[in-house]
Amino acid sequence: MKKDKFAVVFPGQGAQRPGMGEDFYDNVPISREVYDEASQAAGWDIAAMCFGDDERLNLTEFTQPCVLTTEIAMLLGLQTFFGFSPAIFGGHSLGEFTALVAAGALPLSEAVRIVQIRGRLMQEAVPVGRGAMAAVISDNVDIALVRLALKDLPIDIANINSANQIVISGDAGAMPEAEARLQEALATDRPFRFIPLNVSAPFHSRFMSTIVEPFENILRMIGQGIYHDKSITVTSNFRGGFHSGLYEDLIYNLVSQLNHSVLWVNNMKSLASQADTIYEVGPGRPLRDFFKTINVTCTSITTLATAEKTFKKSG
């Protein structure tokens, strides 16, 4: 890969919002076709859930196929309107599956079915209310110090998002103790924030280990159309660098992502090492600020209007 290529990254769960992608659906025929194909694969109307006021949009089983579909609909719309043609791909958590579709490594219909079941398994792994996640925000977070503070608690580091933010995940009852310990460890001479996240399960933690085997079976059964060699242009949340292009590695990495940390800082550095320009495409823009912490500019496109402004300016 040469450095003159540009990259696109996709946010994951949490980026969803009512009305997401509707402007692309209304104005770009190929985007509408994406929603139609995804709805047929899922067995329910994804567009209606994305564009309406359906509370199920925030339930993991529905969130995941809705976000993935919207991001691919946006991507193809950008290709049609602006000749947008990224060569390098990355995605945060769920967004890694979008990235694999975008790279041609995973067919859309199979990806929609896979992430819908992934969401259902993740929710069923832990009873509602038993798990929790929280963002820990502090200047230059010392990961080793965090691990030491949490070592005997049923809580893991779920995401390493930037030098200044990590996310922890685990047993809800242990979160107050985790906050107190981290306050003591990290807040002695710098700002410190502990923000509980509105999630329904402790993602990317040991509590997802019970679904590793069933999800691997789903990946192998549904993912019959995987073009694993094309995954070399996509970064792995679990590994931190690019996928190897080998089938067994791809399966292992996607399964391991469930109960291990998302190494997003490593993903960003890998992407930046191969691309001069990085775009974030999705209904929200959480990744842009993470790139700022490694002094890399990431331009976010969340609507057709922002795309028109972006490419008119750059063109």
BAMAR-902633 format. One record per residue (C-alpha): residue in three letters; x, z, y. Coordinates in steps of 0.001 Angstrom, whole numbers, plus 500000, padded with zeros to 6 digits. Example, Ala and Ser with C-alpha at 12.3 -4.5 7.8 and 13.67 -1.06 7.14 Angstrom:
<rs>
ALA512300507800495500 SER513670507140498940 
</rs>
This chain:
<rs>
MET500000500000500000 LYS501289499052503431 LYS500945501179506524 ASP499060498446508452 LYS495924499052506376 PHE493195501401507558 ALA491361504140505730 VAL487817505431505608 VAL486803508965504654 PHE483396510311503681 PRO482067513834504277 GLY480274515653501490 GLN477415518083501146 GLY476530519770504417 ALA476633516522506390 GLN473009515709505541 ARG470323515564508237 PRO466750514236508430 GLY466712510604509539 MET470231509863508362 GLY470869506178507824 GLU467459505070509050 ASP468942502896511817 PHE470999501010509244 TYR467975500692506946 ASP465839499244509749 ASN468424496809511079 VAL470681495734508221 PRO469152494083505122 ILE472103494956502857 SER471807498627503826 ARG468138498521502847 GLU469151497011499514 VAL471499499960498929 TYR468647502436499335 ASP466433500340497045 GLU469083500124494325 ALA469875503827494561 SER466189504787494444 GLN465686502726491316 ALA468678504447489690 ALA467543507944490705 GLY463880507427489825 TRP462564508557493219 ASP462474507256496795 ILE465803508219498363 ALA465012506509501667 ALA461784508492502072 MET463633511761501528 CYS466442510818503918 PHE464127509639506693 GLY461289512163506374 ASP460988515904506766 ASP461383516832503108 GLU462936520277502645 ARG464351519177499291 LEU466982517247501231 ASN468950520516501311 LEU468643521158497567 THR471891520162495882 GLU470267517960493245 PHE468724515810495985 THR471359516244498689 GLN474125514637496691 PRO472460511277495891 CYS470995511129499420 VAL474362511619501143 LEU476203509232498828 THR473544506525499252 THR473484506872503026 GLU477266506632503278 ILE477426503478501156 ALA474512501949503108 MET476411502661506328 LEU479662501266504943 LEU478090497974503855 GLY476276497755507173 LEU479589498099508981 GLN481087495402506791 THR478197493053507621 PHE478068493675511371 PHE481708494278512228 GLY483825492953509349 PHE484812496544508532 SER487132496306505517 PRO489051499500504689 ALA491668499342501965 ILE492231503067501469 PHE489555505679500742 GLY489036509419500690 GLY486138511828500525 HIS485588515561500745 SER484070517041497561 LEU480942514924496950 GLY482500512395499319 GLU485129511591496699 PHE482392509933494640 THR481341507885497672 ALA484979506872498103 LEU485157505671494497 VAL482045503537495018 ALA483488502164498257 ALA486739501266496474 GLY484882499403493736 ALA485886501930491084 LEU482347503167490365 PRO479069501194490530 LEU476520502572492989 SER473712502997490469 GLU475921504937488072 ALA477324507078490888 VAL473829508030492074 ARG472810509161488589 ILE476088511033488101 VAL475922513000491361 GLN472259513817490896 ILE473053515445487555 ARG476206516966489057 GLY474087518632491721 ARG471599519913489167 LEU474354521353486976 MET476045523016489946 GLN472806524681490968 GLU471993525817487435 ALA475482527298486911 VAL474671530396488963 PRO471253531923489759 VAL470182531467493376 GLY471398534393495464 ARG474228535367493131 GLY476838533081494657 ALA478103532641498195 MET480663530749500260 ALA482276531498503606 ALA484603529733505998 VAL487701531684506989 ILE489079530498510325 SER492391531689511753 ASP495542530104513176 ASN497901528917510442 VAL496098530596507558 ASP498601531943505035 ILE497158530766501695 ALA499433533049499646 LEU498309536045501707 VAL494661535106501172 ARG495164534831497416 LEU496869538228497388 ALA494034539841499349 LEU491409538402496979 LYS493340538715493706 ASP491079541302492002 LEU487797540030493478 PRO485491537471491812 ILE486176535052494658 ASP488309531892494813 ILE489621529539497462 ALA487225526592497342 ASN488544524343500109 ILE491818524121501974 ASN490441522106504867 SER493126522479507515 ALA495936524734508663 ASN493299526827510418 GLN490384526806507972 ILE489799527553504333 VAL486567528184502460 ILE486171530916499869 SER483576530912497101 GLY482317533363494500 ASP480143536378493858 ALA477850537178496794 GLY478186540904496243 ALA481940540754496736 MET481847538851500029 PRO481683541930502324 GLU484810543357500681 ALA486499539963500927 GLU485713539801504641 ALA487111543295505224 ARG490333542540503342 LEU490876539221505078 GLN490156540781508450 GLU492902543293507779 ALA495326540729506381 LEU494846537913508881 ALA493472539345512115 THR496297541658513172 ASP497747539368515820 ARG495516536280515964 PRO491834535257516265 PHE489802535552513073 ARG486338534297512150 PHE484426534768508906 ILE481394532483508717 PRO478968532668505759 LEU477848529183504734 ASN474284528154504000 VAL474798527023500409 SER472878527592497216 ALA475798528099494808 PRO479528529036494783 PHE481001525540494573 HIS484632524862493614 SER485094528279492034 ARG485468529823488594 PHE481670530110488456 MET481428526348487953 SER483510526513484764 THR480422526650482552 ILE479433523134483607 VAL482837521480483166 GLU482152520277479624 PRO478582519048480200 PHE479654517223483356 GLU482537515550481533 ASN480054514356478919 ILE477819512960481678 LEU480747511165483311 ARG481755509519480061 MET478197508640479079 ILE476867507307482400 GLY480109506018483862 GLN480346503019481565 GLY481095500720484489 ILE484084502649485832 TYR486904500386486987 HIS489519503110486802 ASP492367500871487934 LYS490713500562491361 SER490866504334491849 ILE494507504068492952 THR493298503482496525 VAL491297506753496495 THR492630510268497034 SER491862513021494525 ASN490545516340495827 PHE491977518097492784 ARG495443516483492845 GLY495841516079496588 GLY497379512610496272 PHE496015509268495118 HIS494446508773491695 SER496804507286489127 GLY494467504466488079 LEU494294505762484505 TYR490868506391482996 GLU491598509781481437 ASP493249511007484644 LEU490220509971486693 ILE487814511805484390 TYR490015514903484341 ASN490404514968488119 LEU486680514590488820 VAL485767517265486303 SER488469519654487528 GLN487214519285491090 LEU484182521366490083 ASN486026524650489544 HIS489227524184491546 SER490137524061495214 VAL489523520914497250 LEU493028520183498552 TRP491822518404501665 VAL494969518984503724 ASN496952517173501037 ASN494341514398500964 MET494614513923504726 LYS498398513748504600 SER498288511237501739 LEU495828509040503629 ALA497773509264506889 SER500979508279505098 GLN499403504949504146 ALA497128504145507095 ASP497591503876510836 THR493865504116511548 ILE491307506388509895 TYR487530506259510246 GLU484986508839509103 VAL481696507290507969 GLY478695509469507223 PRO475664511277508641 GLY477878514076510033 ARG481441514331511310 PRO483091517473509878 LEU486329515722508871 ARG487376514503512314 ASP488459517937513503 PHE490403518590510309 PHE492512515486510966 LYS493239516746514475 THR495085519717512983 ILE497667517366511444 ASN497869515343514675 VAL496021512356513236 THR493183510633515067 CYS490043510095512999 THR487182508138514589 SER483735509226513392 ILE480837506827512897 THR477530508584512287 THR474988506003513530 LEU474713502284514171 ALA474904503008517897 THR478204504879517576 ALA479528502005515469 GLU478638499490518163 LYS480420501577520794 THR483445502094518580 PHE484007498475517632 LYS483102497086521038 LYS485743499395522507 SER488372498551519893 GLY487541494859519910 
</rs>
